[in-house]
Amino acid sequence: MFIDRIKNWSYERKMFILFLVLHFIVWSCIGLIRTVLPTDSLEGIYWGYLHDFGTPKHPPLAGWLTYLTYLPFKTDYSIYALSQAFIIIGFVFIYKLARLFLNEVQSMLSVIFMESCWVYTYITGYYGFNPDVILLMILPVITYVFYQCMYRNKPLDWIKLGVLVGFCFLNKYQTGMLVFAMAIWAFIFNRNTFKNKYFYLSMVIAFLIFLPHILWLVKYDFFPFMYFDGELSSPHWYNHITAPLRFFVVQLSVIGGILAFFGLTKLIYKSPFKLRKNFDKKDAGFLLIMGLVPIALHLLMGALEGGNMRPRWGFEFWYMFSILLFYFFPTEITKKEFNFGLKCGYFAMIVTFITLGTLLAVEKNYRSRYPVAQIYGDLTKAWEETTDKPMKYIGGYIEWTLPLTIYTPTHPDCILDTFGYKNPWIDEDDLKNTGILIFDRTPEEVTKQTFKSCPYLPEDYEVNPVEYKFTVKNAFGQEREYTIYYHIVPQMG
């Protein structure tokens, strides 16, 4: 019967499903050009291994999912596949969202044009799986369920919304910006929401899911917020102007492809650029508020805080941009126009694949081609010449320590940066009895990291960094040499 259903699908639907399948295959394989997982994924595996309710940067959900996916397979591909599985789910719900406002073919193109948003493609090869990938999936899901709550008001929808928002907060604090947008729309268009008992039930569910992380934050003095304080602190007044401007300019790189494909479709098929005149105010308000308010809040944050606003903080919130264009500038999509849009999607896929694949293949960078076996062997040998105890702890530059933690047979524990707070995952007495190997980019960094990782050391303790060189080869055998420095802190118990 399933085969019969497929036969009855329209040509456009068959091409749309094929596009999604090819997207998954292409982008779940691109990362295999690397020899090690991206740092974000390595961090996630290690955070999940620590099985705690918080990390030095984010709530714990991404770490749990990364670790649980990697654990049974012990293969890098499982992480890339997980990343694209989340993105495909996000695409499906972008389509479902679009169907609330557009016809089927317009909704399909709303997704296909998203292929030009490099965050849905590039992100897997260069970042693997991280909290941002979860946002790419969960934001459109939450928005779709929120719409159902507002228009159907069924208890089950409110329960779903509470669960989704709770887990979204358990993934990244930026969830608050989407929730704020939801509250604005409800206040303007459906104030009865705030008298609805199911609304408060949804809030309670979300809070209970997030509560363990709140308790964890209280226990450890909210030290992850030191990460954001460091990112957003601004030493100069003009950063309050330049930070949001830089942020906005980079955002254009995300939506530029969508604008280009939409504009080309209009121009080639001579469809007028006319703003929709007759539209439902509630629907239009929903699209504008949910689609643009989170971006506006990021710009406001940049204006107030200044500092180093990372552009990728806003990338995940453009998931409704294609829908906005098709809704406010309506276009009749014929089979020819659909095929052109499909070709645009494949063009974006091929160009991005060639660009990213070439970059990953030719670069001689330790971030993607780290010689784990060589470095682990050499540092283990140096360790064994100093002490007869196994190397249990390593610390220093996290992009060099984490691969040894994840890929080596002994999996030494990695000292994570807790921004001056006591590391909650390390038993200081055990560390003192075992010793630690510190390695970093410069002798000064080794000295700094040594005292940071071992707060029990006396002030007059002498750090003697040893120079060590390793070579990174790209896919074509071209080499680049790196120099690092290490120091072994012996056991003191």
C-alpha positions, 0 to 999 in steps of 0.5 A: 500500500505504501508503494501505491501511495508513492505512485499517487504522489504529485511530481513536485512531492516526489522531487521534494522527497528526493531532494531531502534524501539527497541533502541528508546523504550529501551532508552527512558524508561531507565531514568524513573528509576530516580525520577528527570530529569538530571541536563542538562535537568532541566537547559534546561527547565529553560533556555527555560523558560527564552526565551532569546537568550543565556544561561550562558554556551551555545547558546539557542537552546537546552533550547528552545527545552527542554522547548517547549517539557516539557511545554505541557506534564509536564512529564519527559518521554517527555524529554527522548523521545525527546532525543531518537527521535534526536538520531534516526534521527541521526542514519537515516542520518548516514545510508544515509551518509553510502549509499553514499559510501557503499552498503545497508547492510554495511550501516545498520551495520554502524549504528548498530555498533554505539550502542556500542558507549555508548553516544547514549544510556547512554547519555539519562539516565544520561544527558537527552536532552542537546546540545550534543544530538542535535549534535548527530543528526545535525552533520550527517545531516549537513555532508550529506547535505554538500556532496549533495552541493559539488556533486549536487550544487543545490540551495535548498541544499545550503539553507538547509546547511545554515539553518542547520549550523545556527541552529547548531551554535545556539546550540553549538560553537563547530559547528565551528570545523565541518565547518572548516573541511568542508572548508578544504575539499572544499579547497583541492578537490573543490575550485570552491566552494569559487566562488559559489554564493550559497556558500555565500548565505548559509553563509548569512543564517547561519549568520542571524540565529546566529545573535540574539545570537551574539547581545545578547553576545555583550549586556552581554559582552560575559559572557558565554565565562567565562565558557570556560575560566574556563574550559580551563585555565591551571595552569601547563605547563604539562597540555598542554601535559596531557590534549589532552592525557587524552582526546584521551584515553577517546575517545577510550571508544567511538569507542572501541566497534565499533573496537571490533565488526568490528574486531570480524566480520572479524575474525569469518568469516575469512575476511582479514584485507586488506586496500582498494587499489582502492578508489576515492580520493575525497570520501576518503578525504571526509570521512577522513577529515569530520570524523577525523579533528574535533577530531584533532582540539579538540586535538590541542585545548587541546595542546594549552590551557591545562586545563580541557578538557571535553572528552564528547566534542569530543564524538559526532564527531565519527558518521562516524567511522563505515563508515570509517572502512567499506570503507577502510577495505571492507567486504562482508556482507552475511546474517550470517555476518549481523545476527552476527553484529545484535547480537553484536548490541543487546548485546551492548544494553542489557549490557549497559541497565543492567549496567545503569539501575542497577546504576540508581536503586541502587545509593543513589544520589540526582542527580537522586533521589532528594526528591523534596517534602520533601525539598520544604516543609521544606524550605518553612516552614522555609521561612514562619517563616521569612517573610510573602511574597511568596518565589520567588527566590532561589539560591545556588548549582544549582543541588539542586535549579533547581529541586525545580524550575521545579517541585514545584507548585510555581516555584521559580526563580533560580539564575544562575551562570553568572561567575561574571557578572550581572544576566540578568534574575533577576530584582535586585529591585524585588529581594531586595523587595522579598528576597531570600533563599540560600542553598548550600553544606557548610556554606562557599559556602552559604556565597559566594553564598549569596553575589554573588546572592545579590550584593546589600548587604553591606560588613558587612552583616552577613550570618548565615547558618542553617544546614539542613539534607535530606535523599535520597532513592534508588529504593530498599529503601536503604538510604543515608543522606545529609547535606546542609546549607541554609540562608534566605536573607529577603526583604530590600525594 
